[in-house]
Each structure stands twice: as structure tokens, then as C-alpha cells.
Amino acid sequence: MNPNDVSSKDELVAFLHTLRHDLTDNATSWENQTLESFLEAMAAWLNDSDDANSKTPTWSLLATSLLAGKAYE
């Protein structure tokens, strides 16, 4: 599951399915298992990330921010 490989809407949808299955299959590897903590971590990563400063977001950046929601604190 590499967010840098996401370059289209269809690839993001597939990435989201993979992320959901990862939560189901590997919940103990997730720091943020609730929607509340996941969204908080995603927002914190976006706020802290230099990558998120570009004027035009990419599918890859969105995928990276979703993956950051898994474990960012």
C-alpha cells in the first residue's frame, strides 16, 4: 500500500478499499482506530506536512493524508 502510486480517482478508490481491509485485518497496527482519532490525525498531518503546501493537491497527497490518519499523532 504505497500512496505515492495513487495517481487517479480509481486508484484512490482501490487505495481506500485496501486501507479499510488493513484496518479490519490488522487493527492492532493502527494507532487511530476510531473515526474521531483518524480524522484528527489526518488533519494534524495535513497541518504539519510540507507536502500539503502545494497549491494543487494530488491524488497521491490525498492518499498519503489518509494513510497518515492510520498512525499520525
One Martini backbone bead per residue (centre of mass of N, CA, C, O) as a GRO file, in nm:
protein
   73
    1MET     BB    1   0.082   0.047   0.031
    2ASN     BB    2   0.125   0.321  -0.191
    3PRO     BB    3   0.050   0.654  -0.224
    4ASN     BB    4   0.250   0.722  -0.469
    5ASP     BB    5   0.066   0.532  -0.675
    6VAL     BB    6  -0.149   0.758  -0.674
    7SER     BB    7  -0.322   0.905  -0.990
    8SER     BB    8  -0.635   0.838  -0.934
    9LYS     BB    9  -0.951   0.776  -0.856
   10ASP     BB   10  -0.941   0.467  -0.882
   11GLU     BB   11  -0.687   0.434  -0.702
   12LEU     BB   12  -0.816   0.559  -0.449
   13VAL     BB   13  -1.040   0.356  -0.414
   14ALA     BB   14  -0.852   0.114  -0.382
   15PHE     BB   15  -0.700   0.229  -0.139
   16LEU     BB   16  -0.945   0.242   0.051
   17HIS     BB   17  -0.998  -0.062   0.052
   18THR     BB   18  -0.723  -0.139   0.166
   19LEU     BB   19  -0.744   0.026   0.426
   20ARG     BB   20  -0.994  -0.117   0.538
   21HIS     BB   21  -0.868  -0.403   0.541
   22ASP     BB   22  -0.638  -0.331   0.730
   23LEU     BB   23  -0.813  -0.267   0.974
   24THR     BB   24  -0.947  -0.546   0.992
   25ASP     BB   25  -0.666  -0.725   0.985
   26ASN     BB   26  -0.473  -0.473   1.152
   27ALA     BB   27  -0.565  -0.307   1.413
   28THR     BB   28  -0.299  -0.307   1.594
   29SER     BB   29  -0.147  -0.105   1.377
   30TRP     BB   30  -0.352   0.109   1.477
   31GLU     BB   31  -0.371   0.408   1.642
   32ASN     BB   32  -0.647   0.502   1.471
   33GLN     BB   33  -0.967   0.345   1.511
   34THR     BB   34  -1.126   0.597   1.506
   35LEU     BB   35  -1.269   0.846   1.344
   36GLU     BB   36  -1.179   1.072   1.527
   37SER     BB   37  -0.871   1.002   1.536
   38PHE     BB   38  -0.824   0.987   1.234
   39LEU     BB   39  -0.905   1.280   1.161
   40GLU     BB   40  -0.708   1.419   1.350
   41ALA     BB   41  -0.451   1.300   1.221
   42MET     BB   42  -0.497   1.403   0.937
   43ALA     BB   43  -0.504   1.703   1.009
   44ALA     BB   44  -0.223   1.714   1.141
   45TRP     BB   45  -0.062   1.627   0.896
   46LEU     BB   46  -0.154   1.853   0.705
   47ASN     BB   47  -0.047   2.082   0.887
   48ASP     BB   48   0.265   1.964   0.907
   49SER     BB   49   0.298   1.934   0.602
   50ASP     BB   50   0.485   2.021   0.327
   51ASP     BB   51   0.327   1.864   0.101
   52ALA     BB   52   0.048   2.040   0.164
   53ASN     BB   53   0.148   2.330   0.018
   54SER     BB   54   0.029   2.297  -0.236
   55LYS     BB   55  -0.197   2.427  -0.466
   56THR     BB   56  -0.218   2.124  -0.593
   57PRO     BB   57  -0.366   1.860  -0.532
   58THR     BB   58  -0.331   1.509  -0.507
   59TRP     BB   59  -0.398   1.184  -0.500
   60SER     BB   60  -0.145   1.116  -0.335
   61LEU     BB   61  -0.191   1.315  -0.103
   62LEU     BB   62  -0.457   1.198  -0.012
   63ALA     BB   63  -0.349   0.915   0.047
   64THR     BB   64  -0.136   1.006   0.253
   65SER     BB   65  -0.338   1.132   0.456
   66LEU     BB   66  -0.491   0.870   0.509
   67LEU     BB   67  -0.249   0.708   0.614
   68ALA     BB   68  -0.185   0.904   0.848
   69GLY     BB   69  -0.446   0.838   1.012
   70LYS     BB   70  -0.344   0.564   1.127
   71ALA     BB   71  -0.067   0.702   1.310
   72TYR     BB   72  -0.081   0.987   1.363
   73GLU     BB   73  -0.002   1.237   1.643
   0.00000   0.00000   0.00000
